[in-house]
């Protein structure tokens, strides 16, 4: 394999790459439109009106909420019942087949008249899509966890930190009306001094309230406008399986100091560790000294700084980074000292405060925390939503561990058939903007639960909310044996005194990826967090392509794979392995179409195209927490394929990467679950080892679709495509020359390595 020293090529956007979309699609009926159907839908609205009669008698203009359930085949955005809901507009959703609609007495009455005399064909079609229309009941509002704990000690532990989420109507006047009504009811119920409002940005608003009994919860849940009742989680440092193995001797490792500062939000890095203390750039303490435990954060910092050296992994990037030490999570081990916890709401406050103070300087943050019971259920967690807000507001990149499965039995590989959902990722690992990291085993033994490079028995798996790939990537975080022991098969780090210790957990695989990302980001002359993120994920897809091709279910455990160790392997090309980067924008109502894309001649043999192609796309979609599983509000699809010109001048295009599928006959749910639809990161790989038939040329097509009539600004995207020829031909020169000949405008992706080579 040729050494990677050649620059990656940036492909600049040209005016003629943008093409207007052609409107299409006919009105679709999902069953026969009959008088019985009209009467059935009218009855459902009447029942909603009756349910809220007392509310409307008090104030007939007060907005309430109903849940409209549609057929599974009607959940695509093009089938949203907007016409039926012209008077009772859609304001959110939870599951893919649900729509929350705003209802008032007048709106329901006007809708009933329209159902009686449908104003359009589309209105009739919308009616055929509907299965049910229901009011929001107490059972809808109270979380399953609270219901299960109603008569137990668990409820006693959480009753002083109950969390209320209110419906957001997307209208300032309606929101104020509803909020005033809810606060009035809380005061009538005697809670005027027992709640507070927690608000971040324009869309995150929660209430924290104290109750004495579960029956009080049911009373609060009956208030119109209350969307969800749960409780604020409490966080403390995880217990560690660690053993001492020796004294660290690492100062002789050649290194160079980086200006990159990495934020670690954890339990605090030890000042007594001589190998880490000199690199603490600054510290913010939110935990009293008597409640601090430095083992966890010190191990994390040592994995970033020295993890490869300590674990016998060769690397060329010998950078050492500075740390911003945020001491926010208290000790949980009574054997160590006094124990405490931090509330979810308190953690949010701390994170906002440190970002406000440090985010201009510190762009990369490591957060390793989670609650065993807070498994991802398909919709976004509140903390995941908060961390997305933080990343957008402060332009930072968070790295979050996928969480550990601590309850036996742990997972083997292949997984046991009866694992169920026990090993799903936990909040806040569902954050869409974050890079979530899982764990694979570095070592194994005759008694270990998994073998080297297999998913660690404790590492939690995806998917995330709405089937988004989580974890994004994995790295070495250790292994355990059948007796739940770590010795000899964990990963090595440093303890507070500088001793080498051994531990396991996704908390320790996460900083390994933080290091890789920091090296890539540091090497890039033009600092771009999204590009660095795509580079890491694309590298993971390339290094792990054989694993992910074996079984499509593997992506739930590996994410997109293990990123390469060295930044040079990620940021440069060789003669036989060429990487192209497209940083471009798509405007609503158009798509990008790059025709006549040059295919390297060395990969055309015997009348067929050969070679390997890996393609990764990422973008930061608009997010809206009102819409549950439809949280991501824009979807971008990419397809790279062959085309032939027909006699009439039209183009017959066939996707090759990914191989084209006919989704037209599939329900939307299938596309979401299996086709990366609405996922902000997509990666595809194809090895054309048997060759595919020649065509007139190759084309890249990139489409953007907003959800349900949403007007969106231009969407920035990053697309990376790598071509590989294992026969060793100089396809780099062929592609670069071909791009020039076809009129593509290219620049080099500049790195510090290239600058050093020129000096």
Order of alpha helices (4+ residues) and beta strands (2+ residues): beta-beta-beta-alpha-alpha-beta-beta-beta-alpha-alpha-beta-alpha-alpha-alpha-beta-alpha-beta-beta-alpha-beta-beta-beta-beta-beta-alpha-beta-beta-alpha-beta-alpha-beta-beta-beta-beta-beta-alpha-alpha-alpha-alpha-alpha-beta-beta-beta-beta-beta-beta-beta-beta-alpha-beta-beta-beta-beta-alpha-beta-alpha
